[in-house]
Amino acid sequence: MSDEFPLVYLTRHGQTAWSVTGQHTGLADLPLTEQGEEESQRLGGRLQKIEFDFVFVSPLQRAMKTCEIGGYAEVAEVMPDLVEWHYGNYEGRRTAEILAERPDWDLFRDGCPDGETPEQIGVRADRVVERLRQVGGKSLLFSSGHFLRVLAARWLSMPPSGGRNFHLSTASLSVLGYEHNLARSVIELWNDVSHLSLDRECNVGAVEGRGANDP
């Protein structure tokens, strides 16, 4: 990765009980599991090798705890726009349950009843992108899966629906950057979990049948 341009490091929080069961976890403020805390520790060990100019964290406790375990609690700025997608009536529900009622449902196209639309979460992502481009340097973000996927899409000037193309694992590391000039945004690294255990890496590789709607 080049040091010539600003870089944005994205980290998804560690495992929660609902990330294990596949339940949509938006504003429900769940804690990390024991494994989630271990994942966060391993992630933090990797991040400590990098010097960051700015650290931003979602106000939800799963992101805050991942940030704390990683060693950044004292320097992190809470950024409300980093909260996960508001799933409304689909909070706590599994994709299979929703599809049984709405077979053509797509989170990144339809959003959630009484929750956020893709356009609304896209506006939040745009505010984050604007802030990151203003501060420059190396920034580190602690947030949640679906929001970070939309953020990556908007970084690349794709519509929010483009987030369906970017899978993210818990405690993963991704990097957004530039190529050649500041007008050409790119993904430098995506969904890297090499800092986690071998067994965990194998599980992450077995994603056949996992849909874009899955948390």
C-alpha positions in Angstrom: 0.0 0.0 0.0 1.3 3.4 -0.9 2.0 6.1 1.7 1.6 8.9 -0.9 -2.2 9.3 -0.4 -4.6 9.2 2.6 -5.7 5.7 3.7 -8.9 4.7 5.6 -8.7 1.5 7.6 -12.1 -0.2 8.2 -12.7 -2.7 11.0 -15.9 -4.6 11.6 -16.6 -5.3 15.3 -15.9 -8.7 16.9 -18.4 -11.5 17.1 -21.8 -11.0 18.9 -24.4 -13.6 19.7 -26.5 -12.4 16.7 -23.7 -12.5 14.3 -23.4 -16.2 15.1 -27.1 -16.9 14.6 -27.4 -14.6 11.5 -29.9 -12.2 13.1 -29.9 -8.7 11.8 -28.3 -6.5 14.4 -28.8 -2.8 13.8 -29.4 -0.5 16.7 -29.8 -3.4 19.2 -26.8 -2.7 21.5 -25.4 -6.3 21.9 -22.1 -7.0 23.6 -19.3 -9.0 22.2 -19.1 -12.7 22.9 -16.0 -14.2 24.5 -14.8 -15.1 21.0 -15.6 -11.6 19.8 -13.3 -10.2 22.5 -10.6 -12.6 21.5 -11.0 -11.6 17.8 -10.8 -7.9 18.9 -7.6 -8.6 20.7 -6.0 -10.2 17.7 -7.2 -7.4 15.5 -5.8 -4.9 17.9 -2.4 -6.6 17.8 -2.3 -6.2 14.1 -3.4 -2.5 14.2 -0.8 -1.6 16.8 1.8 -2.0 14.0 0.3 1.0 12.2 0.4 4.7 13.2 -3.0 6.4 12.8 -3.7 10.1 12.6 -7.4 9.8 13.5 -9.6 7.1 15.0 -13.4 7.1 14.8 -15.8 4.7 16.4 -19.6 3.9 16.3 -21.4 4.6 19.5 -22.7 1.0 19.7 -21.0 -1.0 22.4 -19.9 -3.8 20.1 -17.8 -1.3 18.1 -16.7 0.6 21.2 -15.6 -2.6 22.9 -13.6 -3.7 19.8 -12.0 -0.3 19.8 -11.2 -0.5 23.5 -9.7 -4.0 23.4 -7.7 -2.9 20.4 -6.2 -0.1 22.5 -7.8 3.0 20.9 -10.4 4.0 23.4 -8.5 7.0 24.7 -7.9 8.5 21.3 -11.1 7.5 19.5 -13.8 10.1 18.5 -17.3 8.8 18.6 -19.0 9.4 15.2 -22.8 8.8 15.4 -23.0 8.3 11.6 -21.0 5.0 12.0 -23.9 3.2 13.6 -25.2 0.1 11.8 -28.2 0.1 9.4 -31.4 0.7 11.2 -33.4 -2.5 10.4 -36.7 -1.3 11.8 -39.2 -4.2 11.9 -36.5 -6.6 10.7 -34.3 -6.1 13.8 -33.3 -9.5 15.2 -34.7 -11.4 12.3 -32.9 -13.8 10.0 -32.8 -13.3 6.3 -34.5 -16.7 5.7 -37.4 -15.6 7.8 -37.8 -12.4 5.9 -37.5 -14.0 2.5 -40.3 -16.5 3.5 -42.6 -13.5 3.7 -41.0 -11.4 1.0 -39.2 -13.7 -1.5 -37.9 -10.8 -3.6 -36.6 -8.7 -0.7 -33.1 -7.2 -1.0 -31.8 -5.1 1.9 -29.6 -3.0 -0.4 -32.5 -2.2 -2.7 -35.5 -2.2 -0.4 -34.2 -1.3 3.0 -36.4 -2.2 6.0 -40.0 -1.2 7.0 -39.9 1.4 9.8 -36.1 1.4 9.4 -33.6 3.0 7.0 -33.8 3.0 3.3 -30.6 2.5 1.2 -30.8 6.2 0.3 -30.8 7.2 3.9 -27.8 5.1 4.9 -26.1 6.4 1.8 -26.5 9.9 3.0 -24.8 8.9 6.3 -22.0 7.2 4.4 -21.5 10.3 2.3 -21.0 12.4 5.4 -18.4 10.0 6.7 -16.6 10.0 3.4 -16.6 13.8 3.3 -15.1 13.9 6.9 -12.4 11.4 6.0 -11.4 13.3 2.9 -11.2 16.5 4.9 -8.9 15.1 7.6 -6.7 13.1 5.3 -3.8 11.1 6.7 -4.4 7.6 8.0 -7.8 7.1 9.6 -9.1 4.0 11.5 -12.8 3.2 11.8 -14.6 0.8 14.1 -18.2 0.1 12.8 -20.6 -2.6 11.6 -20.9 -4.8 8.6 -23.7 -3.5 6.5 -22.8 0.2 7.1 -19.2 -0.4 6.1 -20.3 -2.2 3.0 -22.3 0.9 2.0 -19.4 3.1 2.9 -17.1 1.2 0.6 -19.6 1.6 -2.2 -20.0 5.3 -1.7 -16.1 5.7 -1.5 -16.1 4.2 -5.0 -18.9 6.5 -6.1 -21.2 3.5 -6.5 -24.9 3.7 -5.3 -25.6 2.3 -1.8 -26.9 -0.9 -3.4 -23.3 -1.6 -4.4 -22.7 -2.6 -0.8 -24.2 -6.0 -1.6 -21.0 -6.9 -3.5 -18.7 -6.5 -0.4 -18.9 -9.3 2.2 -17.4 -8.5 5.6 -16.5 -10.9 8.4 -16.3 -10.0 12.1 -13.0 -8.4 13.2 -11.9 -8.1 9.6 -9.6 -5.4 8.3 -10.2 -3.5 5.0 -8.4 -0.4 3.6 -9.7 2.3 1.3 -7.3 4.5 -0.6 -6.4 6.1 -3.9 -4.5 5.2 -7.1 -2.5 7.7 -9.1 -4.5 10.7 -7.8 -7.1 11.8 -5.3 -9.8 11.6 -7.9 -9.4 7.8 -8.3 -10.7 6.0 -5.2 -9.9 2.3 -4.8 -10.0 -0.6 -2.4 -6.5 -1.4 -1.3 -7.5 -4.4 0.9 -10.8 -6.1 1.7 -12.1 -8.5 4.4 -8.6 -9.5 5.6 -8.8 -11.9 8.6 -5.2 -13.2 8.4 -4.7 -12.0 12.0 -7.3 -14.5 13.3 -6.8 -18.2 13.9 -6.4 -20.7 11.1 -9.7 -22.3 12.0 -11.4 -19.0 11.8 -9.9 -18.3 8.4 -11.2 -21.6 7.1 -14.7 -20.8 8.3 -14.6 -17.5 6.6 -13.7 -19.1 3.4 -16.8 -21.3 3.5 -19.3 -18.7 2.4 -21.2 -20.6 -0.3 -24.9 -19.9 0.0 -24.4 -16.7 2.1 -26.6 -13.9 0.6 -26.1 -10.2 0.3 -28.8 -9.6 2.9 -27.0 -11.6 5.6 -25.6 -9.6 8.5 
